[in-house]
Amino acid sequence: MAIINITPDSFSDGGKYLIEEEALKRALMSIKDGADVIDLGAQSTRPGANIISPDEELKRLLPILKSIRSKLPNSIISVDTFHSSVAEKALEEGADWINDVTGSKYDKRMVDVLSSGNFPYVLTHSKSNNKTIHSQAEYNNVVEDVYQSLIELTDNAISKGIREKNIIWDPGIGFSKNREHNIQILTNIDKFSGGNFPLIIGASRKRFIGEIINEKNPLKRNAGNISVVCKCVASNVDMVRVHDVKETIQTIRLANELWK
């Protein structure tokens, strides 16, 4: 899953793909490099980012979504949003998946929108919206607590009409979790993989990687990203959500040979 942030303030590439031509170029290159899914996000979820209105989010998103859909008619496009009205419009305009980093906790109407059609839903664990999402890192047992939360969110989604086969799990690396929590989840990722729901891990360039490898610049954390990808391959994770597509694909190809 290739990340394309259509925002001025994302933590590692804010402003880079706000222009339609640049976002389209990035999407085309990502697919050429081997990405299976393009993930468009017009709302920053970096720590402390301001929540923009659905109207502003759609203003950023729709021209780029339409452009990419026109040039890549057969590719899977995911939209990263926690506003149900944005999800609804994005699906009307050609998006295939919705990726909600709040697990529908921010906007409970999200499950109603997704249950109206046959849309895959990336259901992510977090504790709140992005204004407080990084400050509620308290757990009795982070692995078990996150797992049980995903079960509850999944049960709720299914009860509201979302098809079980459309649910994809994301334990929310970096969301409401500190460095140690992220490591505990990654070292126990088998708890989440290999079950009833496909699993996505999104750790690319995140702060905990920088803390461990002593790299403050998110753009220089690819060695750490690759380490996480290798762990994901070894643990049968279904998909990784990344910024650096070509390097990730190369890593996966070799890692698949090592962990057959």
N, C-alpha and C positions, 0 to 999 in steps of 0.2 A: 504494500500500500504506500503510494508516493504522496508525501505531504506537499500541498501547495497552499501557503497562507496568503490570503487576499486581505492583508491587514497592514497598517502602518507601524504596528507596535508589537508584533510577535517577538519572542525572546531571541531567536537566532537569525531570522531573515525578514524582519518587519519592513514593509515597503518595497521589497524586491519584486513582488508579483502583483502589485496593485494595478499596473498597466496591463490592459487586456492582451496586447501582443506578447509581453513577457510571460504572462501566465500560460498562454497557449503554447509558446515555445517550450516552456518547462514541461507541460503536459505531454507534448509530442515526444520530447527527448526521454521522458520517464517511461513511456510505453516502449519506445525503441530500445531502451536499456533493459527492459524486462519486467516492468511493473505490471501487476494484474489489476490494480485498482488505483484510481486517482482520487485523492481525498481533499476536497476544497473546503477551506475554513475562512469565513469572513468576520469571525468574532474571536479576538485574541483570548486565550485562556492562560496566559502567562501570569505569574503571581502578581496580584494587585491591579490587573488590567481593569479598566472601566468597562462596564457592560453597555454596549450600544443597543439602540432600539432595533426591533425587527425591520423597520423601514430602512434604516441606515445599513443594516446587514444585507438586506436584499439589494440595495443600491450598489453595493460593492460586488455582490455575488452573481447576480443574474446575467449581466453582460458576458462575464467570463464563463459561466456555466453554459450559456447558449453557444458561445464561440467554440468551446471544447467539444460540446456535444455535436456540433455541426461537422467538425474536422475528425472526430473520433466516434462515429455513430455506433460502433460495436463494442466500445470499451466500457468498463464499469466505472461509474462516477459516484463517489460517496460525498455527501455534504455533512460537514462537521458543524452542528448547531444544537443549541438547547432551547430555541424558540420554536414552538409548534407551527406558528404561522409561516416561518421561514422554511421549515421542513415541508409543509404543505405546498407552498409555491415552488420550491425546488423540485419536488417530485413531479409536479405538473409540467415543469420545463425540461424534464429529461434526466434528472438524477435517478440513480438506481437504489442507493442505500442511504440511510441516515445514521450518523455517528454522533450520539449524544453523550458528552462527557459527564453529564450529571445523572445519567441513568433514569431520566424523566422526573427527577426530584425537583428540578427548577420549574418545569412547566408540565403539569400532570396531563394536560391535553395531548401531549406528544403521543402517548399510547393510542389515543383515539384516532389521531391522524394516521398512524402506521397500521392500525387494524383495519383501515378502510380499503387497503389493497395488499398486494403480495410483495411487500417491501422488506428486504433484509434490514436488520436493526442491530447496530453495534451498541450494546448495552454496557456502559462503563461504570465501575465503582468509583464513587467519590462521596463526600459528605455534604457538599453544598455547592453554591455557584462559585465562579472564579474570584470573587472578592474575598471569600473566606475559605476557599477550597484548600488552601495551602497552610491554614493555621489550625486545623482540627485534627492533627496527627496524634490521636490518642486511641489506643486499642488494648484490650486484654490479651489477645493473641491475634496479630495482624493477619496471618494467613487464614485462620479459621473465621475471624470476623468478616474479612472481605468475601470469603467463600459463601458464608451464610447470607450476607447482604445480597450477593448476586443471585442466590437461590430465591430470596424474597422478591427482588425486583423482577426476576423471570416469572415467578408465579403470578405476580400482579399483571405483568404484560400479557401472559397467556389468558388470564381470567378476563381481560378486556378485549380479547379477540385477536391478538397478534399470534400468528402461527408459530408453533414451537420450532419448526425447521428454519424459520427466518431469524432466529435469535443468535447473535454472536457475542461471546463474552470478551470483556477487556477488564482486567483487574485494576486498571487505573494507576499505572506506575507514575509516581510524582504527584498525584492528586490526593491531597489530604494525607500525605505520607512523607516521612523524613528519610534520610539516607538509609538508616538501618531497616526501616520498614520495606523499602524498595528491594534491598538485598535479600531480606527474608522471603519476600514473595518470589523473587527470581530463583532463589536456591530451592524453593519448594514449589516450583511451577507445575510439577507433575500433579499437584492437587487440583489444578484447573484444566489441564490438557487431557485429551483422551477420553473426555466424558461425552455428554449428550450435545454439547454446544461447541462449535468451532471457537478457537481462542486467538485473539490478537494481542500482541504486546507492542506498546508504543513507548520506547525508552529513549529514542533518538535525541542526542545532544542535551539531555536533561541535566539539571544541576547536580544530582547525586553522582553522575558519571564524572563531571568536572571536579567535584570534591575528591573523589577517589584517585583520579589520575593527575590531580593538581593542575587542572587546565581551566582557567577562567573564561577563555574565549569559546563559546559554543561551537564555532565553526572549526575548531581544532580538536574536537572530541571523537573523531571517527574511530580511532583505535579502541576507545571504550565502547563505542556503538557496536563494533565488530565483535567484541567479546560477548556482549549481550546476545547478539544474533547467533553466535555459536552455541550458547547455552540454550537458546530457543530451538535450534535444530536438534540438539541432543535430547531435548525434552518433548519433541513432537508438537511444538506450537505450530498452528496452522498458517499464521501470517504475522509479519512484522510491519509496523507503520514507521516509515523512515524518511529522512531528508535526502540521504545519499544513496540513490537507487543503484547505480552501476556497481559501486563497491560492495553494496549489500548483496546483490545478485551473485557476484563473484564469490563472496564469502559463503553464501548458501550452497552454491554448486560444489565447492570443495568440502564444506562441512558435511554435506549429504554423503559424500564418499567416505568420510571418516566415521560417521555414525549410522551406517547402514543397518 
